[in-house]
C-alpha cells in the first residue's frame, strides 16, 4: 500500500493532470482530452521540494496528498551489466570467416530488345452486297 509523504489537501480540477515534477513540487498540466479551452503548458500548484527515493513511484492520492509506493519490478527482466571488452571477445569468436567474392564476369555485347510487331487490322466485311441480296 501507499504511504503518505506530505499532506497537501490539493483539490483537483477537471481536465488537469497532477504530478510531482523534477524539483519535488506538485505541478499540473492540461490533459489532451481535458475538455474546454485552457492555457497550454504547466503550472506549479504547491512548492514542496520532496527528495525522491529510487525505486518508488510518487503520485497525488484521492485526498490530494503526495504519496509513494514501491515499484514492482521482477528481477528476471533485468540483465546483468557486462563489460564492453568481454562482449567484443564473444562476438569476435562467433564470427564466421569472410568468404571470397566471386570473380566478375566479362562484359558481353548486349542484344537489342525484340520489337513488337504492329497489330494487324481485320479486313472490313462486305456486308453491303449481302444486304442487297436479302432485299
FENFEN-V942440 format. One line per field, one symbol per residue. phi: phi as a letter, one per 40 degrees, with the letter a starting at -180 (. if undefined). burial: + if it has 9 or more other C-alpha atoms within 8 Angstrom, else -. Layout:
phi->???
burial->???
This chain:
phi->.cbccacbgcccccgbbbaccdcgbcbbbcccbcggcacchbbccbcbgcccccgbbbabcccgccbbacccbcccccbccbcccccccccccccccccccccccccbccccccccccccccccccccccccccc
burial->---+----------++-+++---+++++++---+---------+-----------+-+++---++++++-----------------+------------------------------------------------
